Amino acid sequence: MIDGWNTVTSTVEHTGVRAVVRRDTVRRSDQSLGTYEYTESVDGVRVVALDERGRIALVEENVYVCGQRLLMCPGGGCQPAEDPLAAAHRGLGEEAKVRAAEVELLTMMWRMPGGARTREHLYLARGLSIGEHHRDASEADMELRWVALEEAVTMCGDGRITEAGTLAAVLLTAQRTTARLGPLATGANDDPVSAP
C-alpha cells in the first residue's frame, strides 16, 4: 500500500476463470476517499528468443479481446504459483518449439497499472535449440516467424508490433545487445537476415 493510504473496503465484483474484478474504497494520505476498480490475475511473461544469426522468434495469432491478429514474443500467463522463469521456458517450448541454454531477466513491468494488478516479466533467451511445440487448442492458428532484431525494432515503431510486453522486450533487447556489441552492432542493418 502507498504510504499514508488505507484500504477502507475491498469487494470482489466478479470472479472469472483467469481474472478477479475488485472494487476498493481507499482513504488517501490527505484523507480524501477514492474508489478503484481493477482486475487481478496471474503474472505473465514475454521472451525474446535471439538466435546466433541475430533473429528473434515472433508468434502471430488471433487475439479475441483485441479483435486483431497480433505479432508477439512467445509467452503468456504463468500457471498458479509458477515461477516466471519456469513460465518463460514453458512458453518458449509451447509456442515456438525452442529450448534456451540461457534465459536472463530484462525487466519486470506492470501490464496496465491503472486497471490491472498484474505484472509482466520480460526475458532474453540465447543458446537456442529447436524442438517440438506443444500448443493448446486456442493457439492452433499461431504462426512462428523469425525476424532480424533490427527489423523487429522497426516494426515496433511502424505499428506492426503493438503488444506492450513485446514492444518493451524487443526494445530492451536491442538496447542491451547494442551496448554489448558496441559500434559493430550498427553494421547489422546493412544485411538483415531474412526469415526462413
C-alpha positions as CSV (number, residue, x, y, z in Angstrom):
1,M,0.0,0.0,0.0
2,I,1.1,3.5,-0.7
3,D,2.5,5.4,2.3
4,G,-0.3,7.1,4.2
5,W,-3.1,5.3,2.2
6,N,-5.5,2.9,3.8
7,T,-8.0,0.4,2.3
8,V,-11.4,1.1,3.8
9,T,-13.3,-1.6,1.9
10,S,-12.4,-4.2,-0.7
11,T,-15.0,-6.3,-2.5
12,V,-14.9,-8.9,-5.3
13,E,-17.3,-7.8,-8.0
14,H,-16.7,-10.8,-10.3
15,T,-14.6,-14.0,-10.3
16,G,-13.7,-15.4,-13.7
17,V,-11.5,-18.3,-15.0
18,R,-8.5,-16.0,-15.4
19,A,-9.2,-12.9,-13.5
20,V,-10.9,-11.3,-10.5
21,V,-12.5,-7.9,-10.7
22,R,-12.3,-5.9,-7.4
23,R,-13.6,-2.6,-6.2
24,D,-11.7,-0.9,-3.3
25,T,-12.5,2.2,-1.4
26,V,-9.3,3.9,-0.2
27,R,-8.6,6.8,2.2
28,R,-5.6,8.7,0.8
29,S,-3.0,10.5,2.8
30,D,-4.9,13.8,2.5
31,Q,-8.0,12.0,4.0
32,S,-9.9,12.1,0.7
33,L,-11.7,8.9,-0.4
34,G,-11.2,7.2,-3.7
35,T,-12.7,4.2,-5.4
36,Y,-10.6,2.0,-7.6
37,E,-11.8,-0.8,-9.8
38,Y,-9.2,-3.2,-11.2
39,T,-8.6,-6.8,-12.2
40,E,-6.2,-9.3,-10.5
41,S,-4.8,-12.2,-12.5
42,V,-1.6,-14.2,-12.6
43,D,1.6,-12.6,-13.8
44,G,2.7,-13.1,-17.4
45,V,5.9,-13.5,-19.4
46,R,7.3,-12.5,-22.8
47,V,10.5,-13.9,-24.1
48,V,12.8,-12.6,-26.8
49,A,14.4,-15.7,-28.3
50,L,17.5,-14.4,-30.0
51,D,19.4,-16.8,-32.3
52,E,23.0,-16.8,-33.4
53,R,22.0,-15.0,-36.7
54,G,20.6,-12.1,-34.9
55,R,16.9,-13.1,-35.4
56,I,14.1,-13.3,-32.9
57,A,11.1,-15.5,-32.8
58,L,7.7,-13.9,-33.1
59,V,4.4,-15.6,-33.0
60,E,1.4,-14.3,-34.9
61,E,-2.0,-15.2,-33.6
62,N,-5.6,-14.1,-33.4
63,V,-6.3,-12.3,-30.1
64,Y,-10.1,-12.2,-29.5
65,V,-10.2,-9.4,-26.9
66,C,-8.3,-7.0,-29.3
67,G,-10.2,-8.3,-32.3
68,Q,-7.0,-8.5,-34.3
69,R,-4.2,-10.8,-35.3
70,L,-1.1,-9.7,-33.3
71,L,2.7,-10.3,-33.5
72,M,4.2,-11.1,-30.1
73,C,7.2,-12.7,-28.5
74,P,6.4,-16.1,-27.1
75,G,5.0,-16.2,-23.6
76,G,1.7,-15.9,-21.8
77,G,0.3,-16.3,-18.3
78,C,2.0,-18.1,-15.5
79,Q,0.3,-21.1,-14.0
80,P,-0.9,-20.6,-10.4
81,A,2.3,-20.5,-8.2
82,E,4.5,-21.0,-11.2
83,D,7.9,-19.2,-11.1
84,P,8.0,-16.6,-14.0
85,L,11.4,-18.1,-15.2
86,A,9.8,-21.5,-15.5
87,A,6.9,-20.0,-17.3
88,A,9.3,-18.4,-19.8
89,H,10.9,-21.7,-20.6
90,R,7.5,-23.3,-20.9
91,G,6.2,-20.6,-23.2
92,L,9.2,-20.9,-25.5
93,G,8.6,-24.6,-25.9
94,E,4.9,-24.5,-26.2
95,E,4.6,-21.6,-28.7
96,A,8.0,-21.5,-30.6
97,K,9.3,-25.1,-30.1
98,V,12.5,-23.5,-28.7
99,R,14.7,-24.5,-25.8
100,A,17.2,-22.0,-24.4
101,A,20.5,-22.6,-22.7
102,E,20.5,-19.1,-21.2
103,V,17.5,-17.0,-20.1
104,E,18.1,-13.7,-18.4
105,L,15.6,-11.2,-17.0
106,L,15.3,-7.9,-18.9
107,T,12.8,-6.2,-16.6
108,M,9.5,-6.5,-14.8
109,M,6.7,-4.2,-15.9
110,W,3.1,-3.5,-14.9
111,R,0.8,-4.6,-17.7
112,M,-1.8,-1.8,-17.2
113,P,-1.1,-0.1,-13.8
114,G,-4.3,2.0,-13.7
115,G,-6.6,-1.0,-14.1
116,A,-4.8,-4.3,-13.5
117,R,-2.8,-5.7,-10.6
118,T,-0.7,-7.9,-12.9
119,R,3.0,-7.9,-13.8
120,E,4.8,-8.9,-17.0
121,H,8.3,-10.4,-16.7
122,L,10.4,-9.9,-19.8
123,Y,13.3,-12.2,-20.6
124,L,16.0,-12.6,-23.2
125,A,16.8,-16.2,-24.3
126,R,20.0,-17.3,-26.0
127,G,21.7,-20.6,-26.9
128,L,18.6,-21.8,-28.7
129,S,17.8,-25.3,-29.9
130,I,14.7,-26.2,-31.8
131,G,12.3,-29.0,-30.7
132,E,8.6,-29.7,-30.9
133,H,6.0,-27.2,-29.9
134,H,3.0,-28.1,-27.7
135,R,0.3,-25.6,-28.5
136,D,-3.2,-25.9,-27.0
137,A,-6.4,-25.5,-28.9
138,S,-6.6,-21.7,-28.6
139,E,-3.1,-21.5,-30.3
140,A,-3.9,-23.6,-33.3
141,D,-3.9,-20.6,-35.6
142,M,-0.5,-19.4,-34.3
143,E,2.3,-18.9,-36.9
144,L,6.0,-18.7,-36.0
145,R,8.2,-16.1,-37.8
146,W,11.9,-15.4,-37.4
147,V,12.7,-11.7,-37.9
148,A,16.0,-9.9,-37.7
149,L,16.2,-7.9,-34.4
150,E,16.8,-4.7,-36.3
151,E,13.6,-5.3,-38.3
152,A,11.7,-6.1,-35.2
153,V,12.8,-2.7,-33.7
154,T,11.4,-1.0,-36.9
155,M,8.2,-3.0,-36.5
156,C,7.8,-1.6,-33.0
157,G,7.9,1.9,-34.5
158,D,5.7,1.5,-37.5
159,G,2.7,-0.2,-35.9
160,R,3.3,-3.8,-36.9
161,I,4.1,-4.8,-33.3
162,T,1.6,-3.3,-30.8
163,E,1.5,-5.6,-27.8
164,A,3.1,-3.8,-24.8
165,G,5.2,-6.6,-23.4
166,T,6.7,-7.4,-26.8
167,L,7.4,-3.7,-27.6
168,A,9.3,-3.3,-24.3
169,A,11.1,-6.7,-24.6
170,V,12.3,-6.1,-28.2
171,L,13.5,-2.5,-27.5
172,L,15.3,-3.6,-24.3
173,T,16.9,-6.4,-26.1
174,A,18.1,-4.1,-28.9
175,Q,19.5,-1.7,-26.3
176,R,21.2,-4.5,-24.3
177,T,22.8,-6.2,-27.4
178,T,23.9,-2.9,-28.9
179,A,25.6,-2.0,-25.6
180,R,27.4,-5.3,-25.6
181,L,28.4,-5.3,-29.2
182,G,29.4,-1.6,-29.4
183,P,29.9,0.0,-32.8
184,L,29.9,-3.4,-34.6
185,A,26.1,-3.6,-33.9
186,T,25.4,-0.7,-36.3
187,G,26.6,-2.7,-39.2
188,A,23.9,-5.4,-38.7
189,N,21.4,-3.2,-40.5
190,D,23.4,-3.4,-43.8
191,D,22.4,-7.1,-44.4
192,P,19.5,-8.2,-42.3
193,V,18.9,-11.9,-42.2
194,S,15.5,-12.9,-43.7
195,A,13.2,-15.4,-42.1
196,P,13.5,-19.0,-43.4
